[in-house]
Structure formats: structure tokens, C-alpha cells
Amino acid sequence: MTETIEVLVEGGSASAGPPLGPALGPMGVNTGEVVKQINEKTGDFKGMKIPVEVIVDPATKSFEIKVGSPPTSALILKELGSERGGGSENAGDLTAEQVIKIGKNKYGSVLSNTPKASVKEVAGTCQSLKVTIEGMTPREFIKKIDEGAFDEQINQ
């Protein structure tokens, strides 16, 4: 019977210390190898917290690693090169291409059932963070999406 350990790690910086080491130790798996594989799989997300599942079969000492997707807000802030949203002022401006890229990356791990809806969901998060998209408010950008202005880019 397998056991699952769910942790939140910083991309590319997992270690054998808590919370991984103490959870994996009693199962007899090679903690160093687990950490190495997690760091390889999360290296592109340096500086972001990433949900990771380690599925262990204690009988065979084998394991599988599933890496989740970082929060949409973290991906937006990474694209902006910022650490936080805008509060009372504009936090920055993204290109439509950046928003579409994030939407495509998040598709399948968000509630949206189409790539277009996923991009609109990302734009909604931009609204919360006070981020504009090509100088437009996120609501204006969503209206353009609804009018079909970015269909070709979204469906590529």
C-alpha cells in the first residue's frame, strides 16, 4: 500500500530537512534521491512555493514525484519581476502574450474548461493584483478576449 506525503517546497531548493526528511526517513526511501528529483523538477520555479506530492511504496522503497503548479498570482508576479501586487497603485503591465502563456500553463490545473477561459481566469487574477495588460484594465482585456481578439494566439 502506498503512502503520500504532500509538501510545499521552494522551487529548486528542497532539502532533506523538515518537512521532507522526517516524513520520508521511516519509510526507508533514499531521501537524497527524492530531494534531488524534486529539485530537478521544480528548478524552473526558483523563488516560488510549489506543491509536491511524494508517493512512496514502503514495501519496495520506490517512489513517484508529482509536481503541482504554482499559484497563478506567483506566475504573474514572476513575469512582472515583482514580489507583490499593487495595493492602491498599478503593480505593472503584462503583454497579452505573457497572460496567454500563463493561462496555457495553468490550463488543466484550474477550474476553467477551455484554454480561453483559463486565460480569462489569469486576467481576473491580474485585476486582484492591480496589474494591467498592454495598458488595458483586466476587464477591458477580458472583453477583447470575448470579442475574439486573441483567439489565434490562445488556440496555437
Rosetta blueprint (number, residue, H / E / L):
1 M L
2 T L
3 E E
4 T E
5 I E
6 E E
7 V E
8 L E
9 V E
10 E E
11 G E
12 G L
13 S L
14 A L
15 S L
16 A L
17 G L
18 P L
19 P L
20 L H
21 G H
22 P H
23 A H
24 L H
25 G H
26 P H
27 M H
28 G L
29 V L
30 N L
31 T H
32 G H
33 E H
34 V H
35 V H
36 K H
37 Q H
38 I H
39 N H
40 E H
41 K H
42 T H
43 G H
44 D H
45 F H
46 K E
47 G L
48 M L
49 K E
50 I E
51 P E
52 V E
53 E E
54 V E
55 I E
56 V E
57 D E
58 P L
59 A L
60 T L
61 K L
62 S E
63 F E
64 E E
65 I E
66 K E
67 V E
68 G L
69 S L
70 P L
71 P L
72 T H
73 S H
74 A H
75 L H
76 I H
77 L H
78 K H
79 E H
80 L H
81 G L
82 S L
83 E L
84 R L
85 G L
86 G L
87 G L
88 S L
89 E L
90 N L
91 A L
92 G E
93 D E
94 L E
95 T L
96 A H
97 E H
98 Q H
99 V H
100 I H
101 K H
102 I H
103 G H
104 K H
105 N H
106 K H
107 Y L
108 G L
109 S L
110 V L
111 L L
112 S L
113 N L
114 T L
115 P H
116 K H
117 A H
118 S H
119 V H
120 K H
121 E H
122 V H
123 A H
124 G H
125 T H
126 C H
127 Q H
128 S H
129 L H
130 K L
131 V E
132 T E
133 I E
134 E L
135 G L
136 M E
137 T L
138 P H
139 R H
140 E H
141 F H
142 I H
143 K H
144 K H
145 I H
146 D H
147 E L
148 G L
149 A L
150 F L
151 D H
152 E H
153 Q H
154 I H
155 N L
156 Q L
